[in-house]
Amino acid sequence: MAGWSDHEDVHPEEKQYSVVRMDEWKAPSDDDFAIKLAEIDSIEEAPTTVAGRGESIVILDKDGNTVSVTEGPEHPTDTTTRDETE
């Protein structure tokens, strides 16, 4: 079974980092388990909220290493910001 970091298409190609949404309700082998939302040059450009229970926003560097993680809310009405989790 492939792990989420094995999804080469989520690694940044043109910029320093990629912003990836992970859907933890899906199996890591599913194509839409990890989806690249954007590429950014600075961590400061990353989104600061996650809207979705069971979702995470992960910032990856060019080697596929996790630089930052923002966990989704435990309850659909909760919100989590990146600043609160770092």
C-alpha positions as CSV (number, residue, x, y, z in Angstrom):
1,M,0.0,0.0,0.0
2,A,1.3,3.4,-0.9
3,G,1.8,6.0,1.8
4,W,0.7,9.7,1.3
5,S,4.3,10.8,0.8
6,D,4.6,8.4,-2.1
7,H,2.2,10.7,-4.1
8,E,4.9,12.4,-6.2
9,D,2.4,14.7,-7.8
10,V,2.0,16.6,-4.5
11,H,5.7,17.6,-4.3
12,P,6.5,21.2,-5.4
13,E,7.8,21.5,-8.9
14,E,8.3,25.3,-9.4
15,K,8.3,26.8,-6.0
16,Q,9.9,26.0,-2.6
17,Y,6.9,24.4,-1.0
18,S,3.6,22.7,-1.8
19,V,0.3,23.1,0.1
20,V,-1.4,19.7,0.3
21,R,-4.8,18.8,1.6
22,M,-5.0,15.3,3.1
23,D,-8.4,13.7,3.6
24,E,-7.9,11.3,6.4
25,W,-11.2,9.6,5.8
26,K,-9.7,8.1,2.7
27,A,-7.1,5.4,2.4
28,P,-3.5,6.6,1.5
29,S,-3.7,4.4,-1.7
30,D,-6.7,6.5,-3.0
31,D,-5.8,9.0,-5.7
32,D,-7.6,11.9,-3.8
33,F,-6.2,11.1,-0.4
34,A,-3.6,13.9,-0.9
35,I,-4.2,16.8,-3.3
36,K,-1.8,19.6,-4.1
37,L,-3.7,22.9,-3.6
38,A,-0.9,25.3,-4.5
39,E,2.8,25.9,-4.6
40,I,4.3,28.7,-2.5
41,D,7.7,30.3,-1.9
42,S,7.3,31.1,1.8
43,I,5.5,29.3,4.7
44,E,3.9,32.7,5.4
45,E,1.9,32.3,2.2
46,A,0.3,29.1,3.4
47,P,-3.4,29.0,4.3
48,T,-4.1,29.4,8.0
49,T,-7.4,27.5,8.2
50,V,-8.7,24.1,7.4
51,A,-12.4,23.6,6.6
52,G,-13.3,20.0,7.0
53,R,-13.4,17.3,9.6
54,G,-10.8,14.7,9.0
55,E,-8.7,17.0,6.8
56,S,-5.2,18.4,7.2
57,I,-3.2,20.9,5.4
58,V,0.4,19.8,5.0
59,I,3.3,22.0,3.7
60,L,6.0,19.9,1.9
61,D,9.4,20.9,0.8
62,K,11.0,19.8,-2.5
63,D,12.2,16.5,-0.9
64,G,8.7,15.6,0.3
65,N,9.5,16.4,3.9
66,T,6.7,17.8,6.1
67,V,7.5,21.4,7.1
68,S,4.1,22.3,8.7
69,V,0.8,20.6,9.5
70,T,-2.6,22.1,10.3
71,E,-5.1,19.6,11.6
72,G,-8.7,19.9,10.8
73,P,-11.3,20.5,13.4
74,E,-12.6,17.6,15.6
75,H,-16.1,18.9,15.1
76,P,-17.6,20.5,12.0
77,T,-18.3,23.8,13.7
78,D,-14.7,24.1,15.2
79,T,-12.0,26.0,13.4
80,T,-8.3,25.5,13.7
81,T,-5.7,28.0,12.6
82,R,-2.1,27.1,11.8
83,D,-0.9,29.5,14.5
84,E,-2.8,27.5,17.1
85,T,-1.2,24.2,16.1
86,E,2.5,25.2,15.7
